[in-house]
Structure formats: structure tokens, C-alpha cells
Amino acid sequence: TRAREVLERGLAVRPGDADLLAIRAMVRLWFDRDLVGARRDAEAALAARPTLAVTQQTMQHVLAAEGKLDSALLANRLALQFDPTYARLVTD
């Protein structure tokens, strides 16, 4: 799709961009059902910016999909710790 092409072009220009890696992780998880690829991108996003709430939330979704619910809850708490205004997005 066009959105995926734009995402890949963005990553070609900025391969370590945490936001773009987090988005690609979610696309892989939700649309491609590629848990391995989603985890790889989520880990790369976390390595790039571990204190960014969206990278923690992305890892939360990956961990939940893997059935690691305690770890997913911890990632959720970290996201809220790093950005308390993020609470609305992860609890609605």
C-alpha cells in the first residue's frame, strides 16, 4: 500500500528512527501477523529511544501477543512513567 511505501522510504532515510520503527512493528504485528518481525522492530525502537512512551507501548503489544502478560504490563507502566499524558492513549 501507499502508506507502507512511505514508511519504508522514511526508514531508508532514517533507519534508526524510533517512531518509524515502532509504527512498522505495529504494522507487522497487526496487519502482517509477523510476530518475529514485529519484535525485531520493537526491540530496535526501544534501543533507539527507550524512554519514549510509544516504544514502550509497542513492546507492550508485542509482549502481549507473545503471551508474556506480566512483561507487557511492565512495559505499559514504563510508558506511563515516561509520559504521564500518554495514559489516555493506553487506557482508553
Secondary structure by P-SEA (a helix, b strand, c coil): caaaaaaaaaaaaccccaaaaaaaaaaaacccccaaaaaaaaaaaaaaccccaaaaaaaaaaaaaacaaaaaaaaaaaaaaacccccccccc
